Structure formats: structure tokens, C-alpha cells
Amino acid sequence: MDHRKRKFLKYGAYSAAAAALAGVGWQFRPTLPNDAPADIALADGQGDRLLIVYGSMLGSTGGQAAWMAEVARTAGFRVALFSAENAPAPDGFDRVMVGSAIRAAAWLEPVVNWTAAHAEAIATRPHSLFQCSMTCAGMLLGNQGGPLTTDQSAQLQRDTDSLFAAAPVLAQTDVAFFPGRLDFDRLTPVLRVGYPFVAGSVMQGDFRDREAAESWARSSLSKDTG
């Protein structure tokens, strides 16, 4: 076999392997849920300007952020709602809310990166943080409708370690914990099979509590500090 033929086969094998890996990577990406909120720019008006930034894998956290945005609009705020990948700087806003889904016991990387990049600006204005997870859902289900225990809250608090390591100026900010939603039918086939091994659970369903999310939003918006 001459040199040119060996080189052709070598790079052909590399290309095939790359294509296969790309196909597998695509399978591990969750499908886009129908209820993922679109980004909403700041509305005109005279009310205080509120920026809500979130990270969501399957739409559950984004949906809860949209509920909070509606509460704020009803209360007279001018609201901008953005995923972390598209979010503007908080400099032109009076208040900030930041929330994330949890993956591998940590906030999503785009949310951590955005928060770290703007931590000083966030810290100078009223702000609040929230996270949504199936771990929280399982805890609340086990409590038969009761609130999270102190130990459970401490366990969920550990999900913020990477966030506060990247944005230590915000480390004293309280974090609200909300249950999430998981529907295996929204996952690609490979992720559907692999999720129980990664998450350690086969629990699925919609455990979101709209009343709890809206109540927390009202309470957060009434406070003057983060």
C-alpha cells in the first residue's frame, strides 16, 4: 500500500470517527420543549427594571422563570427575561433574579459564567437566586407535602458551590429551591436510557409548584436587598 493510500485511509477513519462522535453527541442533547420561553426584552414604561436570567435544560426552569416574570409585571415592574446564553449585562436594571436547573449537582455552566462576569454589578442592586431540580422534587415528595428539612436544604445548597466559587461576592445570598419537571418522552433515545445512571433516579413527572414559585417571587420583589 503506497503512502498516499495509507494517508487517505488514515484521515478517512478519523473523519468517520468524528462523524460518529458528533452523532452520539447529538443524541445526548435534550429535545427542545414546547414551553421554553422566548427571550423578552425590557418593556417600555415607568416601573423599576427587572432582569430575570435563567438556565434551563428541558424548559422546566425557564417555565418557572416565566411565571416569576408574570408576577413582576403584575406588580408594576418592567421585566426582561433572558436565557443566560443571551442575557445582557445587568447595568441598566434596578433588580436582578438569577435561576438555574441542576445538572450533576451543579448550576448550569452558562448561568455560572454570566453570573461570575457580572457579580459585582449584581451585588450592588437587589437580587435573588433560585434553582430547580428533580432532587428537590424527590425530597418534597418524600416529605408528603411538608417543607424541606434543614438537612435537605443544606444538601441542595451544595449545588451552588461552583456558582459561589465563581462569584464569591454573592455567597451570602439566600437561594430558593424549587422542584422541577422531567418527561422521558422529551429526551433523545440515548439520553433517555442514560439519564437514570447519571442522575441515580428513574423518577419523572411534573412536580413544579406554581403557587410556591409565584409566592417567592412576590416576596423577593418586596425586599430592598439581595
Residue pairs with C-beta under 8 A, 6 or more apart in sequence:
24 190
26 188
27 188
27 189
27 190
27 191
28 188
28 190
28 191
28 194
29 188
29 191
30 57
30 58
30 186
30 187
30 188
30 191
31 186
31 187
31 188
32 59
33 58
33 59
33 186
34 59
35 59
35 62
35 63
36 56
36 59
36 62
36 63
37 62
37 63
37 65
37 66
37 69
37 81
39 81
39 82
39 83
39 86
40 69
40 79
40 80
40 81
40 82
41 80
42 49
42 51
42 78
42 79
42 80
42 92
42 93
43 73
43 78
43 79
43 80
44 78
45 78
47 76
47 77
47 78
48 76
48 77
48 78
48 94
48 95
49 77
49 78
49 80
49 92
49 93
49 94
49 95
50 69
50 72
50 77
50 78
50 79
50 80
50 93
50 94
50 95
50 96
50 97
50 221
51 80
51 82
51 87
51 88
51 90
51 93
51 95
51 96
51 97
52 65
52 68
52 69
52 72
52 79
52 80
52 81
52 82
52 96
52 97
52 98
52 99
53 82
53 83
53 84
53 87
53 96
53 97
53 98
53 99
53 111
53 114
53 115
54 61
54 62
54 65
54 81
54 82
54 83
54 84
54 98
54 99
54 100
54 111
55 61
55 83
55 84
55 99
55 100
55 101
55 107
55 108
55 110
55 111
56 62
56 63
56 65
56 83
56 100
56 101
56 108
57 101
57 103
57 108
58 101
58 181
58 182
58 183
58 186
58 187
59 181
60 101
60 132
60 180
60 181
60 182
60 206
60 208
61 99
61 100
61 101
61 131
61 132
61 180
62 83
63 181
63 208
64 99
64 130
64 132
64 178
64 208
64 210
64 213
65 81
65 97
65 99
66 81
67 210
67 213
67 214
67 217
68 97
68 213
68 214
68 216
68 217
69 79
69 81
70 214
71 214
71 217
71 218
71 221
72 79
72 217
72 221
73 79
75 218
75 221
77 95
77 221
80 88
80 93
82 88
83 110
84 100
84 108
84 110
84 111
84 113
84 114
85 110
87 114
89 118
89 121
90 96
90 118
90 121
90 122
90 125
91 121
93 125
94 125
94 126
95 125
95 126
95 127
95 221
96 122
96 125
96 126
96 127
96 128
97 127
97 128
97 129
97 130
97 217
97 220
98 111
98 114
98 115
98 122
98 127
98 128
98 129
98 130
99 111
99 129
99 130
99 131
99 132
100 107
100 108
100 111
100 112
100 131
100 132
100 163
101 108
101 131
101 132
101 133
101 180
102 108
102 131
102 132
102 133
102 135
102 159
102 180
104 198
105 135
105 158
105 159
106 112
106 159
106 161
106 162
106 163
107 131
107 159
107 160
107 162
107 163
111 163
112 162
112 163
112 166
112 167
113 166
115 122
115 163
115 166
115 167
115 170
116 166
116 167
119 166
119 167
119 168
119 169
119 170
120 169
122 167
122 170
122 226
123 169
123 170
123 226
125 226
126 223
126 224
126 225
126 226
127 170
127 173
127 226
128 173
128 174
128 176
128 220
128 223
128 226
129 160
129 163
129 170
129 173
129 174
129 175
129 176
130 175
130 176
130 177
130 178
130 213
130 216
131 156
131 159
131 160
131 175
131 176
131 177
131 178
132 178
132 179
132 180
132 208
133 156
133 159
133 177
133 178
133 179
133 180
134 179
134 180
134 182
134 199
134 201
134 203
134 207
135 155
135 156
135 159
136 148
136 156
136 177
136 178
136 179
136 180
137 179
137 180
137 203
137 205
137 207
138 201
138 203
139 148
139 149
139 152
139 156
140 146
140 147
140 148
140 179
140 207
141 207
143 149
143 152
148 156
148 177
153 177
156 175
156 177
157 175
160 175
163 170
164 170
164 171
170 226
173 226
176 216
176 220
178 208
178 209
178 212
178 213
178 216
179 207
179 208
179 209
180 207
180 208
181 205
181 206
181 207
181 208
182 203
182 204
182 205
183 204
183 205
183 206
184 192
184 195
184 204
187 195
196 202
